[in-house]
Amino acid sequence: MELKKSIVIPLDGSKNSLRSLDYLYLMFGAEHKMHIHLLYVMPSLPPLLTDDKTMDRKLRSALASVKRKNKEIAERVLAEAVKILIDKGFAEENVKPHYRQCESTIARDIRFWAKNKRADTILMSRRGRTDFKPFIMGAISTRLVEYCRDCPLWIVGGGVRSKKALIAVDSSDNALRAVDHAGFMLSGTDCKATIFYTMRDLRRFVPLETLEEAPDLEEFWRNKAGQQIAPYMKKAKEILLDAGLSEDQIATKVIDGSRSAADDILKEARENGFGTIVLGRRGLSKIKELFMGSVTSKVLVNSSGLTIWIVQ
């Protein structure tokens, strides 16, 4: 029996947040077997105000009016999103609207709610209510990137049009977990996936002048690096095949990288028409002080026009 995928989509009533619905339709279509949970977290007034026992009747009435208005906004936002999905052809019984009062912070509430629902991923837009350019990402999506260490997170960075997914890997177990997630989520779709590895250039470790005096060393390094990644590339392809993707949907590519793996990944995605990049949260480095690997972090910051899947 095929498992239904479960996706949580946080909404805030902005046009930007509705981009998540377009991306969902692009990648899966309306007939795909999945549970879609639309979530609106209502902001809470400060306890200093709501717990005040000295408030007169007029102020209490105003407080009740604010709470009622919050609920009306939530219902309106969710009803609009449900209508959009149904108009696209999604079955109404597979689209579930939910609203809840914020108990901690909106980002933490989204994360805990998705975890309790055992969601396969959280899908949200890069920016929410504000599209103010100096902000790299909306505050909520930024915090979710930090908090969601036990649930994959998909960040939509704009109007994505391509169904092609670039799965960036290295020789780490975390990279294979990202492949496993991609295999499960892309199974049953016609999306194409490329397993991509950018071979680390020795210039990432030593100055170019040093390498000019030892050209054979660089060639030896490339051969060793290629031998090291080969079994991981093979394993990654097997994972996708086992998940149900066909041979025609899967490609592999290894390049001689530049000094920046993140730049190589972004260049590959943009020059070859990918709409999605799949990454493990951490790669070979497992430094606990960093909540996210430097490559993943840099890709995410520069991912305008792309959707990034971040997998723990």
Backbone bond lengths (Angstrom), bond angles and torsions (degrees), N, CA, C in turn:
res aa  C-N    CA-C-N  psi(-1)  N-CA   C-N-CA  omega(-1)  CA-C   N-CA-C  phi
1 M - - - 1.461 - - 1.524 109.77 -
2 E 1.328 116.55 128.49 1.458 120.64 -178.29 1.518 110.79 -73.48
3 L 1.340 115.48 130.99 1.453 120.33 179.39 1.523 110.09 -75.18
4 K 1.323 115.37 138.55 1.456 119.20 173.73 1.516 109.46 -80.70
5 K 1.308 116.28 135.41 1.452 120.30 176.62 1.523 109.41 -78.75
6 S 1.311 115.64 149.31 1.463 121.09 -178.36 1.525 109.04 -122.64
7 I 1.326 115.98 119.42 1.464 121.48 -176.13 1.519 109.74 -124.29
8 V 1.327 115.80 129.09 1.463 121.63 175.93 1.523 108.44 -101.31
9 I 1.340 116.28 127.64 1.456 121.52 -179.83 1.524 109.16 -119.96
10 P 1.331 118.92 102.89 1.468 120.88 175.74 1.528 110.39 -71.58
11 L 1.322 115.96 141.20 1.463 121.91 -179.86 1.529 109.27 -129.98
12 D 1.337 115.76 153.23 1.466 118.60 176.90 1.527 112.31 -132.93
13 G 1.339 116.59 8.31 1.454 119.69 178.83 1.511 114.66 91.40
14 S 1.320 118.09 -1.84 1.461 120.96 -179.53 1.520 110.66 -90.73
15 K 1.335 115.92 157.78 1.462 120.64 175.55 1.524 110.24 -63.89
16 N 1.325 116.49 -35.04 1.459 119.81 179.45 1.524 111.71 -60.46
17 S 1.329 116.95 -42.24 1.461 119.13 -177.38 1.524 111.63 -66.87
18 L 1.346 117.50 -24.26 1.464 120.92 179.99 1.522 112.42 -74.88
19 R 1.342 117.36 -11.68 1.460 119.87 175.89 1.520 111.63 -60.72
20 S 1.321 116.23 -27.51 1.462 120.21 177.95 1.521 111.10 -59.54
21 L 1.328 117.19 -35.29 1.462 121.34 -179.47 1.524 110.60 -69.21
22 D 1.320 116.49 -38.41 1.468 120.34 177.37 1.531 110.46 -64.69
23 Y 1.324 115.50 -41.23 1.468 119.38 -179.96 1.532 110.51 -65.70
24 L 1.310 116.56 -41.25 1.463 120.88 177.98 1.526 110.56 -57.87
25 Y 1.319 116.32 -45.56 1.461 120.85 -179.40 1.527 111.02 -66.70
26 L 1.326 116.71 -40.43 1.465 121.11 179.32 1.527 110.96 -58.46
27 M 1.316 116.76 -47.99 1.467 120.93 -172.31 1.528 112.83 -79.48
28 F 1.325 117.35 -33.59 1.464 119.38 -171.23 1.518 114.43 -117.22
29 G 1.320 118.14 -23.01 1.448 119.24 -173.38 1.517 110.51 71.76
30 A 1.327 115.90 177.56 1.464 120.12 -173.56 1.518 113.59 -87.09
31 E 1.331 117.89 -15.65 1.460 120.70 -174.13 1.525 113.21 -93.65
32 H 1.314 117.04 -5.44 1.464 120.13 -175.56 1.534 110.75 -67.91
33 K 1.320 115.86 145.52 1.462 120.38 -178.51 1.531 110.06 -80.57
34 M 1.320 115.82 108.83 1.457 119.43 179.24 1.527 110.21 -160.99
35 H 1.320 113.77 156.16 1.456 121.23 170.71 1.520 107.42 -100.98
36 I 1.313 116.98 124.77 1.463 121.78 179.97 1.524 108.10 -109.51
37 H 1.320 116.16 116.08 1.461 121.43 179.47 1.528 108.84 -106.31
38 L 1.323 116.47 111.86 1.459 121.87 176.22 1.524 108.19 -91.03
39 L 1.319 116.23 125.47 1.467 120.27 -172.61 1.523 111.34 -123.76
40 Y 1.328 115.10 127.73 1.473 121.36 173.47 1.518 107.52 -120.72
41 V 1.328 116.31 120.09 1.456 121.30 178.30 1.525 108.31 -98.29
42 M 1.330 115.90 115.54 1.463 120.43 -178.37 1.524 110.49 -77.33
43 P 1.315 117.52 132.25 1.469 119.63 178.51 1.522 111.10 -65.05
44 S 1.312 115.03 149.03 1.467 120.68 -179.71 1.519 110.42 -107.57
45 L 1.315 115.39 142.63 1.457 120.16 172.31 1.516 109.51 -74.90
46 P 1.328 118.38 154.58 1.466 120.44 -178.13 1.533 112.05 -62.97
47 P 1.342 117.88 139.68 1.469 121.34 179.12 1.527 113.06 -55.55
48 L 1.342 116.55 -30.21 1.466 120.55 178.78 1.525 110.52 -56.95
49 L 1.328 115.51 -30.63 1.460 120.59 179.26 1.531 111.22 -88.74
50 T 1.319 116.21 -49.57 1.467 119.68 -173.42 1.521 113.13 -70.95
51 D 1.338 117.60 -24.94 1.474 120.71 -178.51 1.524 113.32 -94.00
52 D 1.312 115.74 0.75 1.472 119.45 -176.55 1.539 110.46 -69.08
53 K 1.327 117.18 121.40 1.469 121.99 -178.16 1.533 112.71 -88.32
54 T 1.344 115.86 -8.13 1.469 118.36 -177.48 1.541 112.20 -92.20
55 M 1.303 116.80 0.44 1.467 121.08 -176.54 1.537 110.94 -65.25
56 D 1.329 115.58 134.24 1.461 118.64 179.94 1.538 110.69 -80.15
57 R 1.331 115.35 175.98 1.465 120.64 -174.20 1.535 111.53 -61.95
58 K 1.318 116.99 -38.38 1.461 120.33 -178.81 1.527 111.23 -64.25
59 L 1.326 116.08 -43.95 1.467 119.67 179.78 1.526 111.37 -68.39
60 R 1.343 116.56 -36.34 1.457 119.55 178.15 1.530 110.95 -65.87
61 S 1.305 115.48 -36.24 1.462 120.19 176.91 1.528 110.41 -65.52
62 A 1.336 115.19 -40.19 1.469 119.26 177.97 1.524 111.27 -65.03
63 L 1.337 115.54 -39.37 1.466 120.64 178.33 1.525 110.72 -63.18
64 A 1.332 115.94 -44.53 1.466 120.25 178.63 1.521 110.69 -63.23
65 S 1.323 117.12 -34.63 1.461 121.87 178.97 1.529 110.83 -66.14
66 V 1.330 116.30 -40.14 1.467 121.08 178.38 1.530 110.26 -62.86
67 K 1.337 115.93 -45.65 1.468 119.98 179.55 1.533 111.16 -62.76
68 R 1.329 115.84 -40.74 1.456 120.15 179.65 1.530 110.63 -65.29
69 K 1.336 116.20 -40.28 1.456 120.77 179.32 1.527 110.77 -64.92
70 N 1.319 116.84 -40.93 1.467 120.59 177.03 1.524 111.25 -57.52
71 K 1.321 115.74 -43.28 1.463 120.70 179.70 1.521 110.86 -65.93
72 E 1.327 117.23 -40.70 1.462 120.88 179.03 1.524 111.23 -63.48
73 I 1.334 116.22 -40.48 1.465 120.49 178.11 1.522 110.00 -63.30
74 A 1.331 116.17 -45.04 1.467 120.40 179.33 1.519 111.03 -58.30
75 E 1.319 116.12 -46.79 1.467 120.31 -179.03 1.518 111.34 -64.00
76 R 1.338 117.11 -38.04 1.463 121.00 -179.73 1.530 110.98 -67.98
77 V 1.339 116.30 -45.43 1.465 121.15 179.82 1.522 110.74 -60.51
78 L 1.317 115.98 -46.21 1.464 120.20 -178.42 1.527 111.55 -67.73
79 A 1.335 116.96 -39.32 1.463 120.47 179.30 1.534 110.72 -62.77
80 E 1.322 116.25 -39.24 1.466 120.28 177.97 1.529 110.74 -63.02
81 A 1.343 116.39 -44.70 1.468 120.44 -178.95 1.526 111.20 -66.09
82 V 1.326 116.73 -41.17 1.470 120.55 177.89 1.527 109.88 -60.37
83 K 1.322 116.37 -44.41 1.475 120.50 -179.85 1.524 110.96 -62.12
84 I 1.321 117.12 -41.16 1.468 120.65 179.24 1.522 110.29 -59.10
85 L 1.329 116.23 -46.49 1.464 119.99 -178.09 1.528 111.56 -67.92
86 I 1.323 116.82 -41.68 1.469 119.64 179.36 1.535 110.01 -65.07
87 D 1.339 116.52 -39.25 1.464 120.03 177.27 1.528 111.48 -63.96
88 K 1.320 117.29 -27.69 1.468 121.13 176.59 1.529 111.69 -78.82
89 G 1.331 116.25 -11.73 1.460 119.77 177.96 1.508 115.61 111.70
90 F 1.330 118.38 0.97 1.463 120.71 178.81 1.533 109.71 -69.70
91 A 1.327 115.97 141.87 1.461 120.94 179.05 1.527 109.33 -70.91
92 E 1.327 116.12 133.56 1.458 120.70 -175.75 1.526 111.83 -60.05
93 E 1.342 117.14 -34.60 1.469 119.59 -177.89 1.531 112.58 -69.30
94 N 1.330 117.15 -14.75 1.467 120.43 178.81 1.531 112.57 -95.83
95 V 1.327 116.85 -3.18 1.472 121.47 -178.95 1.524 108.50 -112.02
96 K 1.316 116.76 113.95 1.460 121.23 -175.70 1.533 110.70 -116.11
97 P 1.338 118.13 115.24 1.466 120.21 176.34 1.531 111.02 -86.08
98 H 1.304 116.63 140.97 1.471 121.43 179.24 1.526 108.63 -140.02
99 Y 1.319 116.43 139.64 1.459 118.75 167.59 1.528 108.43 -133.12
100 R 1.313 114.47 151.61 1.454 120.18 -177.96 1.516 109.40 -150.79
101 Q 1.315 114.67 155.40 1.462 120.16 176.23 1.519 109.37 -78.40
102 C 1.307 116.57 137.38 1.458 120.41 178.84 1.531 110.03 -66.08
103 E 1.328 115.88 130.11 1.459 120.84 -178.97 1.523 112.72 -107.64
104 S 1.314 117.50 -27.68 1.459 121.08 -179.57 1.527 108.29 -125.17
105 T 1.325 116.63 -93.75 1.465 122.62 166.26 1.528 105.61 -125.86
106 I 1.312 116.59 160.48 1.466 119.15 -177.37 1.527 110.61 -59.85
107 A 1.336 117.24 -43.62 1.465 120.06 -178.97 1.529 111.42 -63.01
108 R 1.323 116.96 -45.75 1.471 119.80 179.55 1.523 110.88 -64.92
109 D 1.321 117.24 -38.64 1.461 120.15 179.75 1.531 111.03 -64.79
110 I 1.320 116.49 -39.83 1.470 120.00 177.29 1.519 110.11 -61.65
111 R 1.305 114.78 -46.39 1.469 119.18 -178.02 1.518 111.92 -62.39
112 F 1.345 117.70 -47.73 1.466 120.34 -178.66 1.526 111.29 -67.89
113 W 1.321 117.15 -36.79 1.456 120.41 179.28 1.529 110.29 -64.68
114 A 1.335 116.45 -44.66 1.465 120.88 178.97 1.526 110.61 -63.63
115 K 1.324 116.46 -39.09 1.460 120.05 179.02 1.521 110.78 -64.03
116 N 1.328 117.46 -43.15 1.468 121.17 179.00 1.527 111.64 -64.89
117 K 1.322 116.42 -29.76 1.465 121.03 177.80 1.533 111.96 -82.87
118 R 1.341 115.59 -4.31 1.467 121.51 -176.65 1.527 110.82 55.42
119 A 1.305 115.06 44.44 1.461 121.29 -179.16 1.523 110.34 -67.32
120 D 1.323 115.82 146.68 1.458 120.69 175.91 1.516 111.61 -78.58
121 T 1.327 116.73 -25.98 1.452 119.75 177.05 1.530 109.76 -164.55
122 I 1.327 114.89 160.93 1.464 122.77 169.21 1.522 106.61 -110.17
123 L 1.328 116.33 127.65 1.456 122.17 -178.27 1.520 108.97 -116.08
124 M 1.322 116.58 120.35 1.461 118.17 179.42 1.520 111.09 -149.28
125 S 1.319 114.55 162.02 1.460 120.75 -178.14 1.517 110.87 -81.14
126 R 1.309 114.01 154.56 1.466 121.46 -177.73 1.525 111.23 -62.93
127 R 1.325 116.45 -41.37 1.460 120.80 178.37 1.510 109.11 -120.86
128 G 1.319 115.89 149.09 1.452 120.62 178.81 1.505 111.61 -106.85
129 R 1.323 115.54 -118.01 1.466 119.98 -174.56 1.518 112.60 -60.82
130 T 1.327 116.33 -37.08 1.458 118.60 -178.33 1.512 111.07 -103.56
131 D 1.312 116.41 142.59 1.456 121.46 175.01 1.529 108.98 -114.03
132 F 1.334 115.08 28.10 1.458 121.61 -176.05 1.531 109.60 -63.34
133 K 1.306 117.65 117.81 1.462 122.37 -168.25 1.525 115.78 -61.37
134 P 1.346 120.25 -35.72 1.455 117.65 -179.84 1.527 114.24 -60.39
135 F 1.317 118.33 -22.02 1.454 119.67 177.48 1.518 109.25 -81.85
136 I 1.335 116.63 128.12 1.460 120.52 -179.41 1.515 110.07 -67.67
137 M 1.305 118.30 -46.20 1.455 122.55 176.27 1.514 108.16 -139.72
138 G 1.328 115.64 161.08 1.448 118.52 174.13 1.517 109.98 -59.94
139 A 1.329 115.85 151.02 1.467 120.07 -175.42 1.524 111.89 -58.62
140 I 1.333 117.73 -38.65 1.463 120.01 -176.60 1.517 110.83 -70.92
141 S 1.336 117.51 -45.40 1.460 119.02 179.76 1.524 110.88 -65.03
142 T 1.336 117.16 -34.77 1.466 120.55 177.05 1.528 110.67 -61.63
143 R 1.334 116.39 -45.62 1.463 119.45 -179.17 1.518 111.06 -69.49
144 L 1.324 117.43 -35.20 1.462 119.48 178.46 1.520 111.57 -63.50
145 V 1.328 117.35 -36.37 1.461 120.55 176.63 1.527 109.85 -57.53
146 E 1.323 115.56 -37.20 1.467 119.52 179.81 1.522 111.83 -76.59
147 Y 1.331 117.42 -41.52 1.461 121.04 -173.03 1.526 113.51 -78.22
148 C 1.342 117.87 -35.32 1.474 120.98 -170.51 1.523 111.39 -80.45
149 R 1.313 115.17 76.74 1.459 119.66 179.28 1.516 112.12 -98.19
150 D 1.347 117.03 -4.57 1.460 120.00 179.77 1.524 110.91 -125.85
151 C 1.335 116.67 12.59 1.464 121.01 177.58 1.526 107.87 -146.83
152 P 1.336 118.47 128.86 1.464 119.66 176.87 1.525 111.38 -57.27
153 L 1.318 114.73 148.43 1.461 121.32 -178.53 1.517 108.55 -130.47
154 W 1.323 115.92 129.12 1.461 121.21 176.71 1.520 108.91 -109.94
155 I 1.326 116.38 125.23 1.459 122.03 -179.77 1.524 108.97 -112.88
156 V 1.333 116.41 115.88 1.463 122.03 179.40 1.523 108.55 -85.94
157 G 1.336 116.18 120.37 1.459 120.28 -174.75 1.509 114.77 -99.94
158 G 1.315 118.35 19.93 1.462 119.91 178.76 1.511 110.79 146.06
159 G 1.319 116.34 -162.54 1.455 121.28 -178.57 1.514 111.49 -78.23
160 V 1.316 117.99 86.60 1.466 122.71 -179.00 1.528 108.75 -77.20
161 R 1.334 116.38 134.07 1.460 121.28 -179.11 1.527 112.90 -117.62
162 S 1.308 118.40 -18.87 1.465 121.69 -175.95 1.525 111.28 -96.93
163 K 1.341 116.07 140.84 1.461 121.86 178.03 1.527 111.95 -92.96
164 K 1.318 117.28 1.65 1.463 120.67 -178.12 1.534 110.59 -77.75
165 A 1.336 115.64 135.36 1.467 121.19 -179.56 1.522 110.34 -114.77
166 L 1.318 116.19 131.05 1.455 122.99 176.06 1.523 108.13 -101.90
167 I 1.322 117.11 114.13 1.468 121.27 -178.43 1.519 107.60 -100.70
168 A 1.323 116.19 102.97 1.461 121.27 -177.58 1.524 109.71 -83.82
169 V 1.329 116.80 127.03 1.462 120.80 -176.29 1.521 110.78 -127.09
170 D 1.318 114.53 162.00 1.455 122.47 165.68 1.523 105.70 -139.53
171 S 1.304 117.80 -171.30 1.461 120.37 -176.72 1.526 110.59 -89.67
172 S 1.334 116.19 56.45 1.465 121.15 179.26 1.523 109.63 -128.36
173 D 1.325 115.49 154.41 1.463 120.24 177.61 1.523 111.02 -64.69
174 N 1.333 117.21 -33.56 1.459 120.84 179.66 1.517 111.08 -62.13
175 A 1.330 116.70 -37.55 1.462 120.52 178.20 1.521 110.46 -63.47
176 L 1.330 117.58 -39.58 1.458 120.78 179.18 1.529 111.19 -69.14
177 R 1.329 117.34 -31.12 1.469 119.18 174.66 1.526 110.57 -65.80
178 A 1.331 116.15 -36.17 1.468 120.01 176.40 1.531 110.14 -65.19
179 V 1.324 116.62 -39.68 1.468 120.67 177.37 1.525 110.13 -63.41
180 D 1.317 116.33 -42.73 1.466 121.16 179.89 1.530 110.74 -61.10
181 H 1.324 116.38 -43.38 1.467 120.61 177.69 1.531 110.49 -62.65
182 A 1.318 116.29 -44.87 1.463 119.96 179.89 1.524 110.87 -62.40
183 G 1.339 116.38 -40.19 1.456 119.79 179.68 1.517 112.03 -61.65
184 F 1.338 116.13 -44.95 1.459 119.99 179.92 1.523 111.28 -65.00
185 M 1.333 116.97 -46.88 1.459 120.24 -174.82 1.536 112.02 -71.66
186 L 1.327 117.57 -32.85 1.461 120.13 -178.30 1.520 113.03 -87.98
187 S 1.327 117.27 -9.87 1.461 119.79 178.69 1.524 109.94 -62.35
188 G 1.311 115.77 140.54 1.456 119.92 -179.04 1.515 114.34 81.65
189 T 1.339 117.72 2.80 1.467 121.78 176.44 1.526 108.65 -110.31
190 D 1.322 115.84 173.42 1.466 119.80 174.73 1.527 111.20 -103.82
191 C 1.335 116.34 16.88 1.469 121.01 178.83 1.531 109.90 -67.42
192 K 1.305 115.56 144.64 1.462 121.35 176.53 1.524 109.27 -101.08
193 A 1.339 115.47 143.21 1.468 121.13 -176.83 1.520 110.04 -127.53
194 T 1.314 116.29 136.16 1.460 122.12 175.04 1.527 109.03 -116.78
195 I 1.327 115.71 122.87 1.470 121.46 174.54 1.522 106.54 -83.04
196 F 1.318 116.00 120.54 1.467 120.86 -167.94 1.522 110.94 -123.80
197 Y 1.337 114.79 133.47 1.471 120.07 176.41 1.515 109.18 -133.12
198 T 1.321 115.73 126.79 1.453 120.69 174.36 1.516 108.78 -102.55
199 M 1.337 115.49 113.17 1.457 121.26 -175.57 1.526 110.38 -68.90
200 R 1.278 115.81 127.37 1.468 119.44 -175.51 1.520 111.66 -65.58
201 D 1.317 114.98 123.91 1.453 121.42 177.37 1.525 109.03 -74.39
202 L 1.318 116.10 142.80 1.470 119.21 179.23 1.517 112.50 -62.41
203 R 1.346 115.93 -19.24 1.469 118.69 178.34 1.525 111.67 -66.99
204 R 1.339 117.49 -12.06 1.465 119.48 173.86 1.529 111.35 -73.08
205 F 1.331 115.36 -14.44 1.465 119.05 -174.79 1.527 112.82 -114.17
206 V 1.341 116.89 -35.15 1.473 119.89 -175.84 1.526 109.07 -136.08
207 P 1.331 117.89 156.75 1.466 121.04 179.86 1.529 111.97 -62.99
208 L 1.330 116.21 151.97 1.456 122.56 -179.28 1.522 111.09 -59.25
209 E 1.334 117.16 -38.35 1.474 119.99 -178.49 1.522 111.43 -59.05
210 T 1.331 115.45 -34.01 1.463 119.55 179.32 1.528 110.72 -66.49
211 L 1.318 116.19 -40.92 1.465 120.66 -176.81 1.523 111.81 -71.88
212 E 1.327 117.69 -27.61 1.460 120.42 179.58 1.523 111.56 -61.28
213 E 1.318 115.91 -24.66 1.462 119.87 -179.55 1.534 112.09 -91.11
214 A 1.354 117.20 -3.47 1.464 120.05 -177.94 1.526 110.49 -142.59
215 P 1.350 118.06 64.37 1.466 120.50 -177.77 1.524 113.14 -62.12
216 D 1.320 117.21 -31.90 1.466 120.11 -179.88 1.524 111.48 -66.32
217 L 1.314 116.03 -30.54 1.461 120.46 -179.71 1.528 110.59 -65.62
218 E 1.324 116.82 -39.44 1.456 120.68 179.29 1.533 110.80 -65.91
219 E 1.322 117.13 -40.40 1.464 120.74 177.96 1.524 110.93 -64.82
220 F 1.320 115.95 -40.97 1.471 120.79 177.99 1.532 110.21 -62.56
221 W 1.327 115.03 -41.31 1.476 120.15 178.60 1.523 111.60 -61.14
222 R 1.334 117.03 -45.21 1.463 120.32 -179.56 1.531 111.05 -61.28
223 N 1.306 116.10 -40.83 1.469 119.51 179.40 1.519 111.31 -64.72
224 K 1.324 116.48 -43.84 1.470 120.59 -179.83 1.527 111.00 -65.82
225 A 1.329 116.09 -42.75 1.463 120.23 -179.97 1.530 110.57 -64.28
226 G 1.338 116.24 -38.79 1.452 119.88 177.82 1.514 112.17 -64.75
227 Q 1.321 116.70 -40.09 1.462 120.66 178.04 1.533 111.12 -65.73
228 Q 1.330 116.50 -36.38 1.457 120.25 -178.41 1.521 111.72 -68.16
229 I 1.331 117.72 -40.86 1.468 120.06 -174.81 1.526 112.43 -81.76
230 A 1.319 118.27 -21.25 1.473 121.49 -174.32 1.532 113.39 -52.91
231 P 1.333 119.47 -48.93 1.475 117.89 -179.89 1.517 113.46 -66.27
232 Y 1.332 117.48 -29.10 1.470 120.52 178.05 1.525 110.40 -71.16
233 M 1.337 116.95 -39.40 1.457 120.28 176.43 1.527 110.36 -63.35
234 K 1.329 115.96 -41.85 1.467 120.48 178.44 1.520 111.05 -63.54
235 K 1.329 115.96 -44.88 1.463 120.60 179.28 1.525 110.86 -63.30
236 A 1.316 116.86 -40.96 1.464 121.05 -179.86 1.531 110.45 -61.06
237 K 1.315 116.49 -43.28 1.468 119.30 179.00 1.523 110.80 -65.12
238 E 1.325 117.27 -40.24 1.467 120.87 178.43 1.527 110.76 -61.33
239 I 1.329 116.71 -38.70 1.471 121.01 178.90 1.533 110.24 -61.60
240 L 1.332 116.13 -44.42 1.465 119.72 -179.73 1.529 111.39 -66.72
241 L 1.327 116.62 -40.07 1.465 119.94 178.37 1.523 110.73 -65.28
242 D 1.322 116.24 -43.33 1.470 120.31 179.29 1.530 111.32 -63.50
243 A 1.335 116.50 -30.02 1.466 120.63 179.59 1.525 111.71 -73.54
244 G 1.337 116.88 -16.72 1.459 119.42 177.56 1.510 115.09 118.20
245 L 1.340 118.16 -2.15 1.461 119.42 175.81 1.525 109.08 -72.30
246 S 1.315 116.87 148.26 1.459 120.83 -179.90 1.526 110.26 -88.78
247 E 1.344 115.08 164.75 1.465 120.22 176.99 1.524 110.96 -56.69
248 D 1.329 116.18 -37.91 1.465 120.52 -177.70 1.524 112.56 -67.03
249 Q 1.340 116.82 -21.60 1.469 120.00 -178.88 1.521 112.64 -86.20
250 I 1.331 117.87 -12.43 1.466 121.82 -170.59 1.518 111.00 -114.12
251 A 1.325 115.14 132.99 1.458 121.69 171.94 1.521 108.13 -131.07
252 T 1.322 116.66 158.42 1.469 121.62 174.80 1.526 108.33 -126.96
253 K 1.315 115.06 147.48 1.458 118.89 179.71 1.521 109.87 -150.28
254 V 1.336 115.90 129.40 1.462 122.88 175.26 1.520 107.34 -121.49
255 I 1.333 116.26 129.56 1.464 119.84 179.35 1.526 110.08 -122.54
256 D 1.323 115.53 158.07 1.462 121.06 168.63 1.516 107.03 -77.20
257 G 1.310 116.36 111.07 1.452 120.56 -171.57 1.514 114.16 -76.59
258 S 1.320 114.06 167.23 1.456 121.80 174.16 1.536 107.68 -90.81
259 R 1.298 115.78 -160.28 1.464 118.76 178.04 1.518 111.89 -77.18
260 S 1.341 117.88 -14.31 1.458 121.10 -176.98 1.528 110.36 -124.91
261 A 1.329 116.70 112.98 1.461 120.82 177.51 1.525 110.94 -63.62
262 A 1.342 117.11 -37.98 1.462 120.67 179.49 1.527 110.76 -61.84
263 D 1.331 117.03 -43.92 1.463 120.64 178.27 1.525 110.72 -62.00
264 D 1.339 116.44 -39.95 1.470 120.56 179.43 1.528 110.95 -63.07
265 I 1.327 116.84 -42.25 1.468 121.38 -179.23 1.524 110.47 -65.11
266 L 1.332 116.66 -46.72 1.459 121.01 -179.93 1.527 111.81 -64.81
267 K 1.303 116.82 -39.92 1.463 121.07 178.30 1.521 110.87 -63.07
268 E 1.330 116.13 -45.33 1.464 120.60 178.63 1.526 110.90 -60.25
269 A 1.322 116.07 -43.62 1.464 120.13 -178.46 1.524 111.37 -64.49
270 R 1.320 117.05 -44.32 1.462 120.40 -174.33 1.535 112.05 -76.61
271 E 1.314 116.87 -37.70 1.466 119.27 -176.20 1.521 112.23 -78.61
272 N 1.334 117.77 -17.70 1.458 119.95 -175.50 1.524 113.39 -121.14
273 G 1.327 115.85 20.09 1.447 120.83 167.82 1.509 116.61 71.23
274 F 1.323 117.55 35.18 1.466 120.27 175.28 1.528 109.57 -86.97
275 G 1.324 115.79 148.87 1.454 120.08 176.13 1.508 113.02 -108.74
276 T 1.351 116.11 -18.53 1.466 121.31 -175.62 1.519 109.81 -132.33
277 I 1.326 115.41 138.83 1.470 121.90 172.19 1.514 107.75 -119.08
278 V 1.326 116.34 129.01 1.466 122.42 179.25 1.521 108.50 -107.60
279 L 1.335 116.20 128.12 1.460 121.32 -176.11 1.523 110.93 -138.34
280 G 1.320 116.17 147.28 1.453 120.15 166.69 1.517 109.01 -76.77
281 R 1.327 116.63 147.99 1.464 119.31 -179.92 1.519 111.29 -59.83
282 R 1.321 115.79 -44.23 1.462 121.15 175.21 1.509 109.08 -123.12
283 G 1.312 115.96 148.92 1.453 120.24 175.56 1.510 110.61 -104.58
284 L 1.319 114.58 -126.23 1.467 119.14 -177.02 1.515 112.23 -67.05
285 S 1.328 117.19 -32.21 1.453 120.54 178.21 1.518 110.15 -81.28
286 K 1.317 117.28 130.24 1.458 120.98 -179.96 1.530 110.93 -121.65
287 I 1.318 114.90 36.97 1.452 119.82 -179.47 1.521 109.17 -64.73
288 K 1.302 116.72 119.88 1.468 120.77 -172.38 1.525 112.96 -66.85
289 E 1.333 117.12 -25.21 1.452 118.19 -177.03 1.528 111.89 -69.97
290 L 1.320 117.28 -21.58 1.457 120.49 -179.57 1.511 109.26 -93.52
291 F 1.358 116.35 124.71 1.461 118.13 -178.61 1.519 110.34 -76.01
292 M 1.333 117.74 -16.36 1.447 120.03 179.32 1.518 108.74 -151.03
293 G 1.333 116.95 145.77 1.445 120.48 179.60 1.515 111.55 -62.07
294 S 1.333 115.99 153.05 1.465 120.44 -175.61 1.524 111.71 -65.50
295 V 1.336 118.12 -35.24 1.457 120.77 179.58 1.530 109.87 -65.55
296 T 1.339 116.36 -49.81 1.460 120.90 179.59 1.522 110.65 -59.51
297 S 1.320 116.18 -42.31 1.463 121.55 -179.35 1.527 110.95 -60.96
298 K 1.313 117.28 -45.77 1.466 121.29 -177.28 1.528 110.45 -69.16
299 V 1.323 117.46 -39.96 1.461 120.29 177.86 1.522 110.07 -61.07
300 L 1.316 116.42 -44.52 1.462 120.67 -177.88 1.525 111.66 -63.21
301 V 1.310 116.86 -42.52 1.468 121.40 -178.67 1.530 111.36 -63.08
302 N 1.326 116.66 -32.44 1.466 121.16 -174.71 1.529 113.26 -108.25
303 S 1.329 115.96 27.69 1.465 119.88 -170.04 1.527 114.35 -100.58
304 S 1.311 118.45 27.26 1.459 120.55 178.71 1.526 110.23 -55.87
305 G 1.343 116.18 131.41 1.459 120.39 -179.73 1.505 114.52 84.77
306 L 1.329 117.18 3.32 1.456 122.18 -179.72 1.535 109.37 -127.85
307 T 1.313 115.90 159.04 1.474 120.33 170.91 1.524 107.91 -107.92
308 I 1.318 116.05 132.53 1.461 121.32 -178.71 1.518 109.22 -111.33
309 W 1.322 116.46 127.19 1.457 122.19 172.37 1.522 107.85 -99.08
310 I 1.319 116.50 120.88 1.468 121.24 178.98 1.526 108.07 -109.66
311 V 1.321 116.18 121.44 1.474 121.21 -173.46 1.524 108.68 -122.08
312 Q 1.338 115.72 130.58 1.459 120.46 178.67 1.518 110.04 -73.84
